[in-house]
């Protein structure tokens, strides 16, 4: 038995010739062909209502968002944008170094703590390249569900996706492991992790943080440091594989 695979244009032309009743099928095929994969994240200040000097924190928050947009603008399709008083969101072009830039943001916001919701899915409206507002689709809905999950469960990071359930479950499990290990890290320890990921030497990190080189070495040489780095980079790679599905159109 021979199976013939026709190009999309031939298939659409055939459906058109068979009559108007096939228009619905044509629309479905076109929609699926044009659908893009997107990654959206929402950042949220933890327990923002308990902050006493809200005006100062709000200024700090706005400055950190602006700095993120300027220093890593090439990583975004739609730049980090303040949406409500204690939240911001962005549409990501590439998830390379995703956790690195989020950790940098967390360091900027210290001692205020942050949580992040990741959404994998589609954007069904025109992309707004100037600000991450005025758009809709499953990527945004999933990010919203993820940030609510993080809020309810006391997590730093949460993921909701529209990909294969088994694959999604594996990614969520790894993210939960990362979250569990980073929950109680001090700001200094997180900074050591960030600078180390950027390739700084132990002596350089010690000088930046004004601590001893042995103190830096004590953290970096722990197996958990390398394992966390590998885990974050693996997730970044898997998220990018999802985004690279766009190149097959």
Secondary structure, DSSP 8 states (H G I E B T S, - for coil): -------HHHHHHHHHHT-GGGHHHHHHHHHHHH---EEEEEEEETTGGG-S-HHHHHHHHHHHHHHHHHHTGGGEEEEEEEEETTEEEEEES--TTHHHHHHHHHHHHTTS-EEEEEEEE---S---SS-S-S--SHHHHHHHHHHHHHHHHT-SEEEEESS-HHHHHHHHHHHHHHHHHHTT--HHHHHHHHHHHTT--HHHHHHHHTS-HHHHHHHHTSHHHHHHHHHHHHHHHHHHHHHGGGGG-
